[in-house]
């Protein structure tokens, strides 16, 4: 019992004397510039994107640009709004998020932002907060 006493005292002394210091969060450096996809991305292909333009009919995308791990895909989509009305359109997606245009009620073009839910299925929201359930066409 007497032998354990110095170790117990040492343990408590070390525990109480050590102060936690807050270290700054690590900085993450990426080789790729984080870009946000906009509606206008689907309208034109830049000269840089044209160098990596790729079409492959075995996949659902209309075309892709970019390099491995940093592709931007273009898809035709269709779906429904919260009222159950049919919509269709075209989007560009990079990673999990994208943007595009839907042809909605009264043949009006609606700008949307998209997010992948699962393979081939997306959730979209327009500027007014209306939601759309979409699938890749």
N, CA, C and O atoms as a MOPAC input file, in Angstrom:
PM7 MOZYME 1SCF
protein

 N      0.82600 1    -1.18600 1     0.00000 1
 C      0.00000 1     0.00000 1     0.00000 1
 C      0.87500 1     1.25600 1     0.00000 1
 O      0.58000 1     2.21000 1    -0.72000 1
 N      1.91300 1     1.26700 1     0.77300 1
 C      2.79400 1     2.42800 1     0.87400 1
 C      3.51700 1     2.65100 1    -0.45400 1
 O      3.76900 1     3.79800 1    -0.82400 1
 N      3.85400 1     1.59000 1    -1.17400 1
 C      4.53100 1     1.73200 1    -2.46200 1
 C      3.62100 1     2.39800 1    -3.50500 1
 O      4.10700 1     3.13600 1    -4.36200 1
 N      2.31900 1     2.14800 1    -3.44000 1
 C      1.38600 1     2.70000 1    -4.41600 1
 C      1.10500 1     4.17500 1    -4.17100 1
 O      0.70800 1     4.88100 1    -5.09800 1
 N      1.29800 1     4.65400 1    -2.96400 1
 C      1.00000 1     6.03600 1    -2.61400 1
 C      1.78900 1     7.03900 1    -3.45500 1
 O      1.17800 1     7.98900 1    -3.94500 1
 N      3.10700 1     6.89700 1    -3.65900 1
 C      3.84200 1     7.85800 1    -4.48700 1
 C      3.34700 1     7.87500 1    -5.94200 1
 O      3.28600 1     8.93800 1    -6.56100 1
 N      3.00100 1     6.72900 1    -6.47500 1
 C      2.49500 1     6.68000 1    -7.84700 1
 C      1.12600 1     7.33900 1    -7.96100 1
 O      0.83300 1     7.99600 1    -8.96000 1
 N      0.29900 1     7.16900 1    -6.95500 1
 C     -1.01900 1     7.79600 1    -6.94200 1
 C     -0.88500 1     9.30700 1    -6.85600 1
 O     -1.58300 1    10.03300 1    -7.56400 1
 N      0.00100 1     9.78400 1    -5.99800 1
 C      0.23700 1    11.21600 1    -5.85500 1
 C      0.80500 1    11.77700 1    -7.15700 1
 O      0.38000 1    12.83700 1    -7.61700 1
 N      1.75900 1    11.07300 1    -7.74600 1
 C      2.35500 1    11.51200 1    -9.00600 1
 C      1.29600 1    11.59200 1   -10.10800 1
 O      1.28500 1    12.54700 1   -10.88400 1
 N      0.41600 1    10.60500 1   -10.18200 1
 C     -0.64700 1    10.57700 1   -11.19000 1
 C     -1.54700 1    11.80700 1   -11.05100 1
 O     -1.80900 1    12.49500 1   -12.03800 1
 N     -2.02000 1    12.08500 1    -9.84100 1
 C     -2.89800 1    13.23700 1    -9.61300 1
 C     -2.17200 1    14.55300 1    -9.88300 1
 O     -2.75600 1    15.48400 1   -10.43700 1
 N     -0.90500 1    14.63100 1    -9.49500 1
 C     -0.13500 1    15.85200 1    -9.73100 1
 C     -0.00800 1    16.12100 1   -11.23600 1
 O     -0.19200 1    17.25100 1   -11.68900 1
 N      0.31000 1    15.06400 1   -12.01000 1
 C      0.43300 1    15.22800 1   -13.45700 1
 C     -0.90400 1    15.57400 1   -14.09400 1
 O     -0.96700 1    16.40700 1   -14.99800 1
 N     -1.95900 1    14.94800 1   -13.63200 1
 C     -3.28900 1    15.20700 1   -14.18000 1
 C     -3.72500 1    16.63400 1   -13.91400 1
 O     -4.27800 1    17.28200 1   -14.80200 1
 N     -3.49500 1    17.13100 1   -12.73000 1
 C     -3.93700 1    18.47100 1   -12.36800 1
 C     -3.01400 1    19.56000 1   -12.89700 1
 O     -3.46300 1    20.67800 1   -13.14800 1
 N     -1.74400 1    19.25700 1   -13.06800 1
 C     -0.80100 1    20.29600 1   -13.47300 1
 C     -0.76700 1    20.49800 1   -14.98000 1
 O     -0.32800 1    21.54700 1   -15.45200 1
 N     -1.22200 1    19.51400 1   -15.73600 1
 C     -1.22800 1    19.65100 1   -17.19800 1
 C     -2.45700 1    20.44700 1   -17.61300 1
 O     -3.58900 1    20.08900 1   -17.28800 1
 N     -2.21200 1    21.52900 1   -18.33500 1
 C     -3.31300 1    22.34900 1   -18.81900 1
 C     -3.55100 1    22.03300 1   -20.28800 1
 O     -2.62000 1    21.82400 1   -21.06600 1
 N     -4.81900 1    22.00800 1   -20.63400 1
 C     -5.17700 1    21.80500 1   -22.02600 1
 C     -4.98100 1    23.11000 1   -22.76600 1
 O     -5.47800 1    24.15400 1   -22.34300 1
 N     -4.26900 1    23.05000 1   -23.85200 1
 C     -4.11000 1    24.24100 1   -24.67900 1
 C     -4.87300 1    24.01800 1   -25.96600 1
 O     -4.88900 1    22.91600 1   -26.51500 1
 N     -5.49200 1    25.05600 1   -26.43100 1
 C     -6.25000 1    24.98100 1   -27.67200 1
 C     -5.28800 1    25.20400 1   -28.82800 1
 O     -4.60900 1    26.22800 1   -28.89600 1
 N     -5.23900 1    24.25700 1   -29.71400 1
 C     -4.40300 1    24.43000 1   -30.89300 1
 C     -5.30000 1    24.87800 1   -32.04400 1
 O     -6.47400 1    24.51100 1   -32.09500 1
 N     -4.76100 1    25.65900 1   -32.95400 1
 C     -5.59200 1    26.11200 1   -34.07600 1
 C     -5.96700 1    24.92300 1   -34.95300 1
 O     -5.22200 1    23.94600 1   -35.02600 1
 N     -7.12300 1    25.00200 1   -35.62400 1
 C     -7.51300 1    23.89700 1   -36.49900 1
 C     -6.51000 1    23.74900 1   -37.63300 1
 O     -5.93900 1    24.73900 1   -38.09000 1
 N     -6.29100 1    22.52700 1   -38.08700 1
 C     -5.33100 1    22.33200 1   -39.17600 1
 C     -5.83600 1    22.97700 1   -40.45700 1
 O     -7.03700 1    22.99800 1   -40.72700 1
 N     -4.91600 1    23.49500 1   -41.23100 1
 C     -5.27300 1    24.09000 1   -42.50700 1
 C     -5.22400 1    23.00600 1   -43.56500 1
 O     -4.25900 1    22.24600 1   -43.65100 1
 N     -6.25600 1    22.94500 1   -44.35400 1
 C     -6.32800 1    21.95100 1   -45.41400 1
 C     -6.01000 1    22.64700 1   -46.72000 1
 O     -6.70300 1    23.57900 1   -47.13000 1
 N     -4.97000 1    22.19100 1   -47.35800 1
 C     -4.60100 1    22.74900 1   -48.65000 1
 C     -5.08100 1    21.79600 1   -49.72300 1
 O     -4.83200 1    20.59300 1   -49.65300 1
 N     -5.75800 1    22.32400 1   -50.69900 1
 C     -6.28600 1    21.50500 1   -51.77400 1
 C     -5.60400 1    21.90400 1   -53.07900 1
 O     -5.29400 1    23.07400 1   -53.30300 1
 N     -5.38100 1    20.92100 1   -53.92200 1
 C     -4.81900 1    21.20000 1   -55.23000 1
 C     -5.87900 1    21.78900 1   -56.15300 1
 O     -5.56400 1    22.47900 1   -57.12200 1
 N     -7.14600 1    21.50400 1   -55.83400 1
 C     -8.23300 1    21.97300 1   -56.67200 1
 C     -8.91000 1    23.17100 1   -56.04900 1
 O     -9.17400 1    23.19600 1   -54.84700 1
 N     -9.18600 1    24.15000 1   -56.86200 1
 C     -9.91400 1    25.31400 1   -56.40800 1
 C    -11.37600 1    24.90400 1   -56.24500 1
 O    -11.97500 1    24.37400 1   -57.18100 1
 N    -11.95300 1    25.13900 1   -55.08000 1
 C    -13.34000 1    24.78400 1   -54.82100 1
 C    -14.23600 1    25.72400 1   -55.59400 1
 O    -14.26600 1    26.92500 1   -55.32500 1
 N    -14.95700 1    25.18900 1   -56.54200 1
 C    -15.84800 1    25.99800 1   -57.34700 1
 C    -17.27900 1    25.61500 1   -57.05200 1
 O    -17.58200 1    24.45000 1   -56.79200 1
 N    -18.14900 1    26.58900 1   -57.09300 1
 C    -19.56300 1    26.34900 1   -56.91900 1
 C    -20.18600 1    26.34900 1   -58.30100 1
 O    -19.97700 1    27.27400 1   -59.08500 1
 N    -20.94900 1    25.31500 1   -58.59600 1
 C    -21.61800 1    25.20500 1   -59.88200 1
 C    -22.75800 1    26.22400 1   -59.92800 1
 O    -23.52700 1    26.35200 1   -58.97600 1
 N    -22.85500 1    26.93400 1   -61.03000 1
 C    -23.93200 1    27.89700 1   -61.21600 1
 C    -24.76800 1    27.50200 1   -62.42700 1
 O    -24.38100 1    26.63300 1   -63.20800 1
 N    -25.89500 1    28.14000 1   -62.56700 1
 C    -26.79400 1    27.87200 1   -63.69200 1
 C    -26.08800 1    28.13100 1   -65.01000 1
 O    -26.28800 1    27.39000 1   -65.97200 1
 N    -25.27600 1    29.15600 1   -65.07200 1
 C    -24.60000 1    29.51600 1   -66.32000 1
 C    -23.55700 1    28.49400 1   -66.75700 1
 O    -23.15900 1    28.49400 1   -67.92200 1
 N    -23.10300 1    27.62200 1   -65.85600 1
 C    -22.10400 1    26.60900 1   -66.21400 1
 C    -22.59700 1    25.67400 1   -67.31300 1
 O    -21.79500 1    25.16400 1   -68.09500 1
 N    -23.88100 1    25.44800 1   -67.37900 1
 C    -24.40600 1    24.50800 1   -68.35800 1
 C    -24.58200 1    25.14200 1   -69.73500 1
 O    -24.82000 1    24.43700 1   -70.71600 1
 N    -24.46700 1    26.47300 1   -69.81400 1
 C    -24.70500 1    27.17600 1   -71.07300 1
 C    -23.50900 1    27.13500 1   -72.01200 1
 O    -23.67700 1    27.05800 1   -73.22900 1
 N    -22.30600 1    27.18500 1   -71.45800 1
 C    -21.11700 1    27.22500 1   -72.30300 1
 C    -20.04300 1    26.29200 1   -71.75000 1
 O    -20.03700 1    25.95000 1   -70.56800 1
 N    -19.16000 1    25.90300 1   -72.61700 1
 C    -18.00200 1    25.11200 1   -72.23000 1
 C    -16.78400 1    25.99000 1   -72.46000 1
 O    -16.54700 1    26.46100 1   -73.57200 1
 N    -16.01500 1    26.20600 1   -71.40300 1
 C    -14.83200 1    27.05500 1   -71.51100 1
 C    -13.75100 1    26.36100 1   -72.33800 1
 O    -13.79500 1    25.14200 1   -72.50400 1
 N    -12.77800 1    27.11800 1   -72.86300 1
 C    -11.67600 1    26.48300 1   -73.59600 1
 C    -10.94800 1    25.42200 1   -72.75000 1
 O    -10.53100 1    24.38800 1   -73.27200 1
 N    -10.80000 1    25.68800 1   -71.44200 1
 C    -10.15200 1    24.71300 1   -70.55300 1
 C    -10.99000 1    23.43400 1   -70.46300 1
 O    -10.44600 1    22.33100 1   -70.51800 1
 N    -12.31400 1    23.58100 1   -70.32500 1
 C    -13.20100 1    22.41200 1   -70.25500 1
 C    -13.23100 1    21.65500 1   -71.58300 1
 O    -13.33900 1    20.42900 1   -71.59900 1
 N    -13.13700 1    22.38400 1   -72.69400 1
 C    -13.16700 1    21.75200 1   -74.00900 1
 C    -12.01600 1    20.76700 1   -74.18900 1
 O    -12.15000 1    19.78300 1   -74.91700 1
 N    -10.89200 1    21.02500 1   -73.53600 1
 C     -9.73700 1    20.12800 1   -73.63100 1
 C    -10.02200 1    18.75700 1   -73.02200 1
 O     -9.40500 1    17.76300 1   -73.40400 1
 N    -10.97000 1    18.70400 1   -72.06100 1
 C    -11.25900 1    17.43700 1   -71.38600 1
 C    -12.69300 1    16.98300 1   -71.61900 1
 O    -13.18600 1    16.10800 1   -70.90700 1
 N    -13.36600 1    17.56300 1   -72.60300 1
 C    -14.75400 1    17.20900 1   -72.94000 1
 C    -14.81600 1    15.73100 1   -73.30300 1
 O    -14.02500 1    15.25300 1   -74.11600 1
 N    -15.76400 1    15.00200 1   -72.69700 1
 C    -15.83600 1    13.55600 1   -72.90900 1
 C    -17.28500 1    13.10400 1   -72.93700 1
 O    -18.06900 1    13.47400 1   -72.06300 1
 N    -17.64500 1    12.31200 1   -73.92800 1
 C    -18.97500 1    11.71600 1   -74.03100 1
 C    -18.80200 1    10.20700 1   -74.01200 1
 O    -17.94200 1     9.66600 1   -74.70800 1
 N    -19.62000 1     9.52600 1   -73.21600 1
 C    -19.58500 1     8.07000 1   -73.15200 1
 C    -21.02600 1     7.59300 1   -72.99500 1
 O    -21.61100 1     7.75200 1   -71.92300 1
 N    -21.59400 1     7.02400 1   -74.01900 1
 C    -23.01500 1     6.64600 1   -74.04300 1
 C    -23.36600 1     5.51500 1   -73.07100 1
 O    -24.54700 1     5.22700 1   -72.87700 1
 N    -22.36800 1     4.86800 1   -72.45700 1
 C    -22.67900 1     3.80800 1   -71.49700 1
 C    -23.04900 1     4.37400 1   -70.12700 1
 O    -23.52000 1     3.63700 1   -69.26000 1
 N    -22.84000 1     5.67400 1   -69.92600 1
 C    -23.18100 1     6.31600 1   -68.65700 1
 C    -24.35800 1     7.25500 1   -68.84700 1
 O    -24.71900 1     7.58500 1   -69.97700 1
 N    -24.96300 1     7.68800 1   -67.73900 1
 C    -26.16300 1     8.51700 1   -67.80900 1
 C    -25.88600 1     9.98700 1   -68.08300 1
 O    -26.80300 1    10.71600 1   -68.46200 1
 N    -24.66300 1    10.44300 1   -67.90600 1
 C    -24.40400 1    11.85300 1   -68.13700 1
 C    -24.37100 1    12.14800 1   -69.63600 1
 O    -24.05800 1    11.28100 1   -70.45300 1
 N    -24.70300 1    13.39400 1   -69.97400 1
 C    -24.65500 1    13.82300 1   -71.36700 1
 C    -23.20200 1    14.02100 1   -71.79200 1
 O    -22.81000 1    13.61100 1   -72.88400 1
 N    -22.41400 1    14.63900 1   -70.94000 1
 C    -20.97500 1    14.79600 1   -71.15200 1
 C    -20.32600 1    15.11500 1   -69.81000 1
 O    -21.01100 1    15.43400 1   -68.83800 1
 N    -19.01200 1    15.02500 1   -69.76900 1
 C    -18.26800 1    15.43400 1   -68.57500 1
 C    -17.04100 1    16.19900 1   -69.02000 1
 O    -16.55300 1    16.04100 1   -70.14000 1
 N    -16.55000 1    17.03800 1   -68.10900 1
 C    -15.29700 1    17.75900 1   -68.33000 1
 C    -14.46700 1    17.64400 1   -67.06200 1
 O    -14.99400 1    17.29200 1   -66.00600 1
 N    -13.19800 1    17.93100 1   -67.15100 1
 C    -12.33300 1    17.88700 1   -65.97800 1
 C    -11.42500 1    16.68600 1   -65.99300 1
 O    -11.26200 1    16.01600 1   -67.01200 1
 N    -10.82900 1    16.42500 1   -64.83200 1
 C     -9.89400 1    15.31400 1   -64.69000 1
 C    -10.35300 1    14.40200 1   -63.56400 1
 O    -11.20500 1    14.77600 1   -62.75800 1
 N     -9.79100 1    13.22100 1   -63.51400 1
 C    -10.17600 1    12.22200 1   -62.51900 1
 C    -10.17800 1    12.81500 1   -61.11600 1
 O     -9.19100 1    13.41300 1   -60.68500 1
 N    -11.28500 1    12.64700 1   -60.40900 1
 C    -11.43600 1    13.19000 1   -59.07500 1
 C    -11.94200 1    14.61800 1   -59.05200 1
 O    -12.24400 1    15.15500 1   -57.98600 1
 N    -12.03800 1    15.23300 1   -60.21300 1
 C    -12.47900 1    16.62400 1   -60.29400 1
 C    -13.34100 1    16.83900 1   -61.54800 1
 O    -13.17600 1    17.83000 1   -62.25800 1
 N    -14.25400 1    15.90500 1   -61.80800 1
 C    -15.11100 1    15.99800 1   -62.98200 1
 C    -16.31500 1    16.88800 1   -62.72400 1
 O    -16.78700 1    17.01100 1   -61.59400 1
 N    -16.79800 1    17.50000 1   -63.78600 1
 C    -18.08100 1    18.20200 1   -63.79500 1
 C    -18.94400 1    17.48100 1   -64.82800 1
 O    -18.54400 1    17.32400 1   -65.98100 1
 N    -20.12400 1    17.04700 1   -64.40800 1
 C    -21.00600 1    16.26600 1   -65.26100 1
 C    -22.22700 1    17.07800 1   -65.66600 1
 O    -22.68800 1    17.94000 1   -64.91700 1
 N    -22.75100 1    16.79400 1   -66.86600 1
 C    -23.97100 1    17.41900 1   -67.35300 1
 C    -25.02100 1    16.32700 1   -67.51700 1
 O    -24.76100 1    15.30200 1   -68.14700 1
 N    -26.21500 1    16.54700 1   -66.94700 1
 C    -27.29000 1    15.56400 1   -66.99400 1
 C    -28.59300 1    16.19600 1   -67.45900 1
 O    -28.87700 1    17.35300 1   -67.14900 1
 N    -29.38300 1    15.42800 1   -68.20800 1
 C    -30.78400 1    15.74300 1   -68.41600 1
 C    -31.52600 1    15.11200 1   -67.25400 1
 O    -31.23400 1    13.97900 1   -66.87100 1
 N    -32.48900 1    15.83900 1   -66.68600 1
 C    -33.23800 1    15.33800 1   -65.53200 1
 C    -34.73300 1    15.52200 1   -65.76100 1
 O    -35.16500 1    16.34300 1   -66.57100 1
 N    -35.50900 1    14.73200 1   -65.02200 1
 C    -36.96100 1    14.88700 1   -65.01100 1
 C    -37.43100 1    14.58200 1   -63.60500 1
 O    -36.71700 1    13.95300 1   -62.82400 1
 N    -38.63400 1    15.03000 1   -63.28500 1
 C    -39.14500 1    14.77800 1   -61.94500 1
 C    -40.46400 1    15.46700 1   -61.70000 1
 O    -41.22400 1    15.76500 1   -62.62100 1
 N    -40.71700 1    15.71800 1   -60.39300 1
 C    -41.96500 1    16.36500 1   -59.99800 1
 C    -41.68500 1    17.42000 1   -58.93800 1
 O    -40.70000 1    17.35200 1   -58.20300 1
 N    -42.59100 1    18.40500 1   -58.88400 1
 C    -42.50500 1    19.39600 1   -57.81200 1
 C    -43.38400 1    18.93000 1   -56.65600 1
 O    -43.95300 1    17.84000 1   -56.71900 1
 N    -43.50300 1    19.72500 1   -55.61600 1
 C    -44.27200 1    19.30800 1   -54.43400 1
 C    -45.76800 1    19.20700 1   -54.71700 1
 O    -46.49500 1    18.55000 1   -53.97100 1
 N    -46.23800 1    19.85500 1   -55.79500 1
 C    -47.65500 1    19.75400 1   -56.18000 1
 C    -47.93300 1    18.51000 1   -57.01200 1
 O    -49.08800 1    18.16000 1   -57.25300 1
 N    -46.85700 1    17.83500 1   -57.45400 1
 C    -47.01300 1    16.65500 1   -58.30000 1
 C    -46.93600 1    16.94900 1   -59.77800 1
 O    -47.14500 1    16.05700 1   -60.60000 1
 N    -46.63400 1    18.21100 1   -60.13600 1
 C    -46.49700 1    18.58000 1   -61.54600 1
 C    -45.16400 1    18.07300 1   -62.09500 1
 O    -44.14800 1    18.09100 1   -61.40000 1
 N    -45.18000 1    17.62100 1   -63.34900 1
 C    -43.96100 1    17.13800 1   -63.99800 1
 C    -43.05000 1    18.29600 1   -64.38200 1
 O    -43.51400 1    19.36300 1   -64.78300 1
 N    -41.75900 1    18.07300 1   -64.25400 1
 C    -40.74300 1    19.04200 1   -64.65100 1
 C    -39.62700 1    18.29100 1   -65.36600 1
 O    -39.45200 1    17.08800 1   -65.17100 1
 N    -38.88000 1    19.00300 1   -66.19000 1
 C    -37.70500 1    18.41900 1   -66.83700 1
 C    -36.69900 1    19.53300 1   -67.05900 1
 O    -37.05500 1    20.71200 1   -67.05500 1
 N    -35.44600 1    19.15900 1   -67.25100 1
 C    -34.43600 1    20.17900 1   -67.47100 1
 C    -33.05300 1    19.61800 1   -67.64200 1
 O    -32.87200 1    18.44700 1   -67.97700 1
 N    -32.06100 1    20.48300 1   -67.40200 1
 C    -30.66900 1    20.13300 1   -67.59600 1
 C    -29.85700 1    20.75700 1   -66.46400 1
 O    -30.08200 1    21.90600 1   -66.08400 1
 N    -28.89900 1    19.97400 1   -65.92500 1
 C    -28.08500 1    20.43700 1   -64.80300 1
 C    -26.62400 1    20.09900 1   -65.01800 1
 O    -26.29200 1    19.20700 1   -65.79900 1
 N    -25.75700 1    20.81000 1   -64.32700 1
 C    -24.34500 1    20.46200 1   -64.20400 1
 C    -24.09100 1    20.14000 1   -62.74500 1
 O    -24.62600 1    20.80700 1   -61.86000 1
 N    -23.27700 1    19.11900 1   -62.48300 1
 C    -22.99100 1    18.68700 1   -61.12200 1
 C    -21.49700 1    18.44800 1   -60.98100 1
 O    -20.85800 1    17.85600 1   -61.85100 1
 N    -20.95200 1    18.92400 1   -59.85600 1
 C    -19.56500 1    18.61500 1   -59.51000 1
 C    -19.57100 1    18.15100 1   -58.07000 1
 O    -19.94000 1    18.90700 1   -57.17200 1
 N    -19.16600 1    16.91100 1   -57.84300 1
 C    -19.24500 1    16.35300 1   -56.49600 1
 C    -20.69700 1    16.09000 1   -56.14100 1
 O    -21.42800 1    15.47000 1   -56.91300 1
 N    -21.11100 1    16.55700 1   -54.98200 1
 C    -22.46900 1    16.30000 1   -54.49700 1
 C    -23.47100 1    17.36500 1   -54.94000 1
 O    -24.67700 1    17.12200 1   -54.88800 1
 N    -23.00700 1    18.53600 1   -55.37300 1
 C    -23.90000 1    19.65800 1   -55.62900 1
 C    -23.83800 1    20.12800 1   -57.07300 1
 O    -22.85300 1    19.90500 1   -57.77700 1
 N    -24.91300 1    20.78500 1   -57.49800 1
 C    -24.96300 1    21.29800 1   -58.85100 1
 C    -26.01300 1    22.38200 1   -58.99700 1
 O    -26.58400 1    22.86100 1   -58.01700 1
 N    -26.25600 1    22.75800 1   -60.25200 1
 C    -27.24500 1    23.79000 1   -60.56100 1
 C    -27.70600 1    23.58400 1   -61.99100 1
 O    -27.04600 1    22.91700 1   -62.78900 1
 N    -28.85600 1    24.17300 1   -62.29700 1
 C    -29.36900 1    24.04700 1   -63.65200 1
 C    -30.67900 1    24.76700 1   -63.83300 1
 O    -31.05800 1    25.64100 1   -63.05300 1
 N    -31.36800 1    24.36500 1   -64.90400 1
 C    -32.64200 1    24.97500 1   -65.29400 1
 C    -33.68200 1    23.86600 1   -65.43700 1
 O    -33.42500 1    22.82900 1   -66.04800 1
 N    -34.85500 1    24.10400 1   -64.86700 1
 C    -35.99000 1    23.20900 1   -65.06600 1
 C    -37.04700 1    23.94000 1   -65.86100 1
 O    -37.24400 1    25.14400 1   -65.69700 1
 N    -37.72600 1    23.20600 1   -66.72300 1
 C    -38.89300 1    23.72600 1   -67.40300 1
 C    -40.06900 1    23.29400 1   -66.54700 1
 O    -40.39200 1    22.10800 1   -66.47600 1
 N    -40.70300 1    24.24900 1   -65.90200 1
 C    -41.76400 1    23.94200 1   -64.93900 1
 C    -43.11400 1    24.42900 1   -65.46200 1
 O    -43.34700 1    24.49600 1   -66.66900 1
 N    -43.99300 1    24.76700 1   -64.52200 1
 C    -45.34400 1    25.21100 1   -64.85800 1
 C    -45.33800 1    26.30800 1   -65.91400 1
 O    -44.48000 1    27.19100 1   -65.90800 1
 N    -46.30100 1    26.23800 1   -66.81400 1
 C    -46.48000 1    27.25400 1   -67.85000 1
 C    -45.24000 1    27.43600 1   -68.71700 1
 O    -45.02500 1    28.51000 1   -69.27800 1
 N    -44.42700 1    26.39500 1   -68.82800 1
 C    -43.19900 1    26.43200 1   -69.63600 1
 C    -42.22700 1    27.52700 1   -69.20600 1
 O    -41.47300 1    28.04500 1   -70.03000 1
 N    -42.23800 1    27.87900 1   -67.93400 1
 C    -41.29800 1    28.85900 1   -67.41400 1
 C    -40.01200 1    28.15900 1   -67.00500 1
 O    -40.04900 1    27.08100 1   -66.41200 1
 N    -38.87600 1    28.76700 1   -67.31900 1
 C    -37.60000 1    28.22300 1   -66.88300 1
 C    -37.35000 1    28.63900 1   -65.43900 1
 O    -37.48900 1    29.80900 1   -65.08400 1
 N    -36.97800 1    27.66200 1   -64.61200 1
 C    -36.74100 1    27.89200 1   -63.18900 1
 C    -35.30300 1    27.50600 1   -62.88300 1
 O    -34.88400 1    26.38500 1   -63.17400 1
 N    -34.53700 1    28.43400 1   -62.29400 1
 C    -33.16300 1    28.13900 1   -61.89000 1
 C    -33.19300 1    27.34500 1   -60.59100 1
 O    -33.92000 1    27.69300 1   -59.66100 1
 N    -32.39700 1    26.27400 1   -60.53100 1
 C    -32.38100 1    25.40700 1   -59.35600 1
 C    -30.96000 1    25.12800 1   -58.89700 1
 O    -30.00600 1    25.24800 1   -59.66700 1
 N    -30.83500 1    24.75500 1   -57.63700 1
 C    -29.61700 1    24.17300 1   -57.07700 1
 C    -29.95100 1    22.74800 1   -56.71800 1
 O    -31.05000 1    22.46800 1   -56.24000 1
 N    -29.01000 1    21.83300 1   -56.94300 1
 C    -29.28600 1    20.41100 1   -56.73200 1
 C    -28.32600 1    19.79300 1   -55.72900 1
 O    -27.24600 1    20.31500 1   -55.45400 1
 N    -28.76500 1    18.66100 1   -55.19500 1
 C    -27.94800 1    17.86300 1   -54.28500 1
 C    -28.27700 1    16.39800 1   -54.52700 1
 O    -29.45000 1    16.02500 1   -54.57400 1
 N    -27.24700 1    15.55900 1   -54.68200 1
 C    -27.46400 1    14.12900 1   -54.85100 1
 C    -28.05900 1    13.54700 1   -53.57000 1
 O    -27.60600 1    13.86600 1   -52.47100 1
 N    -29.07200 1    12.69400 1   -53.71200 1
 C    -29.62200 1    11.94500 1   -52.58800 1
 C    -29.07400 1    10.53000 1   -52.58900 1
 O    -28.68000 1    10.00100 1   -51.55000 1
 N    -29.05500 1     9.93200 1   -53.75300 1
 C    -28.54100 1     8.59000 1   -53.96200 1
 C    -28.25600 1     8.46700 1   -55.45500 1
 O    -28.45400 1     9.42200 1   -56.20500 1
 N    -27.80300 1     7.32400 1   -55.87800 1
 C    -27.45700 1     7.12500 1   -57.28500 1
 C    -28.65400 1     7.45000 1   -58.18500 1
 O    -29.70700 1     6.82000 1   -58.08200 1
 N    -28.48000 1     8.43700 1   -59.06500 1
 C    -29.50000 1     8.79100 1   -60.03200 1
 C    -30.63800 1     9.65100 1   -59.51400 1
 O    -31.50800 1    10.03700 1   -60.29500 1
 N    -30.66400 1     9.96600 1   -58.21600 1
 C    -31.76000 1    10.75200 1   -57.64500 1
 C    -31.21100 1    12.01300 1   -56.98000 1
 O    -30.21800 1    11.97200 1   -56.25400 1
 N    -31.88400 1    13.13200 1   -57.24800 1
 C    -31.45700 1    14.42100 1   -56.71200 1
 C    -32.62900 1    15.15700 1   -56.07800 1
 O    -33.79200 1    14.92400 1   -56.40800 1
 N    -32.28800 1    16.04500 1   -55.16400 1
 C    -33.24100 1    16.99300 1   -54.60900 1
 C    -32.83200 1    18.35200 1   -55.14700 1
 O    -31.64900 1    18.69100 1   -55.16700 1
 N    -33.81700 1    19.12700 1   -55.58300 1
 C    -33.52700 1    20.45500 1   -56.11100 1
 C    -34.38300 1    21.48300 1   -55.39500 1
 O    -35.47800 1    21.18100 1   -54.92100 1
 N    -33.86500 1    22.70700 1   -55.32300 1
 C    -34.57500 1    23.81900 1   -54.70600 1
 C    -34.39400 1    25.04400 1   -55.58700 1
 O    -33.29800 1    25.31300 1   -56.07800 1
 N    -35.49300 1    25.79200 1   -55.78400 1
 C    -35.37500 1    27.02700 1   -56.55900 1
 C    -35.21300 1    28.21700 1   -55.61900 1
 O    -35.17900 1    28.05300 1   -54.40000 1
 N    -35.11200 1    29.40800 1   -56.18800 1
 C    -34.87100 1    30.62300 1   -55.39700 1
 C    -36.00800 1    30.93600 1   -54.43300 1
 O    -35.79800 1    31.61700 1   -53.43000 1
 N    -37.20600 1    30.44700 1   -54.72600 1
 C    -38.36300 1    30.69300 1   -53.86700 1
 C    -38.52900 1    29.62700 1   -52.78400 1
 O    -39.47100 1    29.68100 1   -51.99300 1
 N    -37.61200 1    28.65900 1   -52.75100 1
 C    -37.68900 1    27.60300 1   -51.74600 1
 C    -38.53300 1    26.40800 1   -52.16100 1
 O    -38.71700 1    25.48100 1   -51.37200 1
 N    -39.04900 1    26.41200 1   -53.38900 1
 C    -39.81800 1    25.26700 1   -53.87900 1
 C    -38.88300 1    24.08700 1   -54.10000 1
 O    -37.76100 1    24.25300 1   -54.58000 1
 N    -39.35200 1    22.89800 1   -53.74700 1
 C    -38.51400 1    21.70100 1   -53.87600 1
 C    -38.98700 1    20.81800 1   -55.02700 1
 O    -40.16600 1    20.79500 1   -55.38200 1
 N    -38.02700 1    20.09500 1   -55.59500 1
 C    -38.29000 1    19.20200 1   -56.71500 1
 C    -37.54600 1    17.89200 1   -56.46300 1
 O    -36.40500 1    17.89600 1   -56.00000 1
 N    -38.19400 1    16.78500 1   -56.76800 1
 C    -37.54600 1    15.46600 1   -56.72300 1
 C    -37.21300 1    15.08800 1   -58.15700 1
 O    -38.09700 1    15.00300 1   -59.00900 1
 N    -35.93500 1    14.86400 1   -58.41400 1
 C    -35.47800 1    14.63000 1   -59.77600 1
 C    -34.78300 1    13.28400 1   -59.91600 1
 O    -34.23200 1    12.74600 1   -58.95600 1
 N    -34.82300 1    12.75500 1   -61.13200 1
 C    -34.03100 1    11.58100 1   -61.48100 1
 C    -33.29200 1    11.90200 1   -62.78200 1
 O    -33.75400 1    12.69900 1   -63.59900 1
 N    -32.14800 1    11.26900 1   -62.95000 1
 C    -31.37200 1    11.45100 1   -64.16700 1
 C    -32.12500 1    10.76200 1   -65.29100 1
 O    -32.55300 1     9.61600 1   -65.15600 1
 N    -32.28200 1    11.46600 1   -66.39400 1
 C    -33.06900 1    10.96100 1   -67.53000 1
 C    -32.17500 1    10.27600 1   -68.53800 1
 O    -32.65700 1     9.78800 1   -69.56000 1

